[in-house]
Amino acid sequence: MKKLLAITFLLISNLCFSQLKSVIINSETKEKIPYVNIWVENENIGTTSNEKGEFILEIDSTKIILFSAIGFETKKKSSDLIKETLELKPITTELDEVIISSKKSTQEFIIGEFKKSKINHYFGCGIKPWITARFFKYNHKYDNTPFLKKIRILTKSDVKDSKFNIRLYGVSENGEPENYIYDQNIIGIAKKGKKTTEIDISELNIEFPENGFFIAIEWLIIEDNKYEYKYTMEDSRKKLDGISYEPAIGTVPAETDENSWIFNQGKWRKVWKNVGTSKNYKDKYSLMAIELTLTN
C-alpha cells in the first residue's frame, strides 16, 4: 500500500510539471532561428532559444507561449500544441524608417555621454528574460550627422564574453517601442568586468528617424551567459545558490520615466522609480548608460 501511494504521488508530481522542448525555424527557408525571446503570456516565466534555435521551458500547466524575434512576426501558441519544431513567419513589410544613402564620415556628434567611473547602478537579469529600452529623440542639431555610427554601452559581466542582443525600434503613438528600424539581430559581446562595450553599426547605413527611435537591450538566457554564485539572505548565515545571466547594463539617474521602457511578461511598460537606494538615484528613474555616435 505504501509503495502504491508513493507511485501515485510520483505520477501526480510529474503531471504538475511539463517540459516544452522544440526547435524554432523560419517558415519559409526552414533555417533555425537563434535568440528568440520566449515568454509565458502574462507571467514572469520565459527563456531564449540558443544559437541552434533550440529551447527548453518548464511549465506547470497548459499556457499561452509568446515568441518574439527580430525580423519575424510575433507568435502566440498554446503550449499543448507546440511540437518538435515551431515556425515563425518572416516580416515582409518594408522598413520605412531606414534610409540608405551615401556617407562621408567626416563629422561626428555624440549623444548620451557618460562617465564610467561615476556609475555603480545596473539593470541585471536573473533567470527570466527581459528587454529594456532607451528612447532617443530627434533634434535638428543632428541634421549634419544623420547616420548612426557607434553604440557604446556600460556593461558589467561576471563571465567571459557574455552576449546580448540589440533591437532598434521605432516609436508608437503612445510612446512605446514598436516596429523595427533594422530587421536583424545586432549581437554585442561584453568582456569580463566593468567595461564600455562598443558596437559599430556604421555599415548598416541607418539614418536617425525624425520621430526618434529606441535602442533596446535584450538579455539572452543561454548557457554561455549563465553565472552561478552563492549568497546569503539578510539576517541569515545560510548560503543559497543564485543564478544570473550576464551582462548587467549600467544606468544613469533620470528625472522622468519618459525615455525608459521595460518589456517583460510579454508587454512593454515604463521603468519603475528607484526607492531606498543611493542619494544620486533615490526617487529618480534608471536610464541605460548608452552613448550614441552619429556621423555624416
Backbone hydrogen bonds, N-H to C=O, Kabsch-Sander energy under -0.5 kcal/mol:
donor,donor_aa,acceptor,acceptor_aa,energy
5,L,1,M,-2.5
6,A,2,K,-2.3
7,I,3,K,-2.3
8,T,4,L,-2.4
9,F,5,L,-2.5
10,L,6,A,-2.0
11,L,7,I,-2.4
12,I,8,T,-2.4
13,S,9,F,-2.5
14,N,10,L,-2.3
15,L,11,L,-1.8
16,C,12,I,-1.1
16,C,13,S,-0.5
17,F,13,S,-0.6
17,F,14,N,-0.7
18,S,59,I,-3.2
20,L,18,S,-0.6
20,L,57,L,-3.3
22,S,55,F,-1.7
23,V,84,E,-1.6
24,I,53,G,-2.7
25,I,86,L,-2.8
26,N,31,E,-3.1
27,S,88,L,-2.6
30,K,26,N,-2.2
33,I,24,I,-2.7
35,Y,49,S,-1.2
37,N,68,S,-2.9
38,I,47,T,-2.5
39,W,66,L,-2.6
40,V,45,I,-2.7
41,E,39,W,-0.6
41,E,64,I,-2.9
42,N,265,Q,-1.4
43,E,40,V,-2.1
45,I,43,E,-1.1
47,T,38,I,-2.1
48,T,221,I,-0.7
49,S,36,V,-1.7
50,N,54,E,-2.6
53,G,50,N,-2.2
55,F,22,S,-2.0
57,L,20,L,-2.3
59,I,18,S,-2.6
65,I,63,K,-0.6
65,I,77,K,-2.9
66,L,39,W,-3.4
67,F,75,K,-3.1
68,S,37,N,-2.7
72,F,69,A,-1.9
73,E,89,K,-3.0
75,K,67,F,-2.3
77,K,65,I,-2.3
79,S,63,K,-3.4
81,L,78,S,-2.1
82,I,79,S,-1.2
83,K,81,L,-0.5
83,K,85,T,-0.6
86,L,23,V,-2.5
88,L,25,I,-2.4
91,I,71,G,-2.5
96,D,94,E,-1.4
98,V,95,L,-1.5
99,I,97,E,-0.5
100,I,98,V,-0.5
101,S,99,I,-0.6
104,K,296,N,-0.8
109,F,294,L,-1.7
111,I,292,L,-2.8
116,K,114,F,-0.6
118,K,115,K,-1.3
119,I,116,K,-1.3
120,N,118,K,-0.5
123,F,249,I,-3.1
124,G,122,Y,-0.5
131,I,263,F,-1.9
132,T,217,I,-2.0
133,A,261,W,-2.9
134,R,215,I,-2.4
135,F,259,N,-2.4
136,F,213,F,-3.2
137,K,135,F,-0.6
142,Y,139,N,-2.5
143,D,140,H,-1.5
145,T,142,Y,-1.5
147,F,295,T,-2.6
148,L,206,I,-2.9
149,K,293,T,-2.9
150,K,293,T,-1.3
151,I,199,I,-2.4
152,R,291,E,-3.0
153,I,197,T,-2.7
154,L,289,A,-1.7
155,T,153,I,-0.7
155,T,195,K,-3.0
156,K,248,A,-2.2
157,S,193,G,-1.7
162,S,159,V,-0.6
162,S,190,A,-1.7
164,F,188,G,-2.1
165,N,218,E,-2.4
166,I,186,I,-2.3
167,R,165,N,-0.5
167,R,216,A,-2.4
169,Y,167,R,-0.6
169,Y,214,F,-1.8
170,G,178,E,-1.1
170,G,179,N,-2.7
172,S,176,E,-2.8
175,G,172,S,-1.5
178,E,170,G,-1.9
181,I,168,L,-2.5
182,Y,168,L,-0.8
186,I,166,I,-0.9
187,I,185,N,-0.5
188,G,164,F,-2.9
188,G,186,I,-0.5
190,A,162,S,-3.1
191,K,189,I,-0.5
193,G,157,S,-2.9
195,K,155,T,-2.9
195,K,193,G,-0.7
197,T,153,I,-3.1
197,T,195,K,-0.8
198,E,196,T,-0.5
199,I,151,I,-2.8
201,I,149,K,-2.5
201,I,199,I,-0.6
202,S,149,K,-0.8
204,L,201,I,-1.5
205,N,202,S,-1.3
207,E,205,N,-0.5
208,F,146,P,-3.2
212,G,209,P,-1.8
213,F,136,F,-1.8
214,F,169,Y,-2.8
215,I,134,R,-2.4
216,A,167,R,-2.9
216,A,214,F,-0.6
217,I,132,T,-3.0
218,E,165,N,-3.1
218,E,216,A,-0.5
219,W,130,W,-2.0
219,W,217,I,-0.5
220,L,163,K,-0.6
221,I,219,W,-0.6
222,I,220,L,-1.9
225,N,222,I,-1.4
226,K,223,E,-1.4
227,Y,244,S,-2.8
229,Y,242,G,-2.4
231,Y,240,L,-2.2
233,M,238,K,-0.5
236,S,233,M,-1.4
240,L,231,Y,-3.4
242,G,229,Y,-3.3
244,S,227,Y,-2.3
245,Y,125,C,-2.4
246,E,225,N,-2.6
246,E,244,S,-0.6
248,A,156,K,-3.1
249,I,123,F,-3.0
250,G,154,L,-2.8
251,T,121,H,-2.4
252,V,287,L,-3.2
254,A,285,Y,-2.5
260,S,257,D,-1.3
261,W,133,A,-2.2
262,I,269,R,-3.3
263,F,131,I,-3.5
264,N,262,I,-0.6
264,N,267,K,-1.9
267,K,264,N,-1.8
269,R,262,I,-2.2
271,V,260,S,-1.8
274,N,284,K,-3.4
281,Y,278,S,-1.1
282,K,278,S,-2.1
283,D,274,N,-2.0
284,K,281,Y,-2.1
285,Y,254,A,-3.0
286,S,272,W,-0.6
287,L,252,V,-2.4
289,A,250,G,-2.9
290,I,288,M,-1.6
291,E,152,R,-3.1
292,L,111,I,-2.6
293,T,150,K,-2.8
294,L,109,F,-3.1
294,L,292,L,-0.5
295,T,147,F,-2.2
296,N,107,Q,-0.8
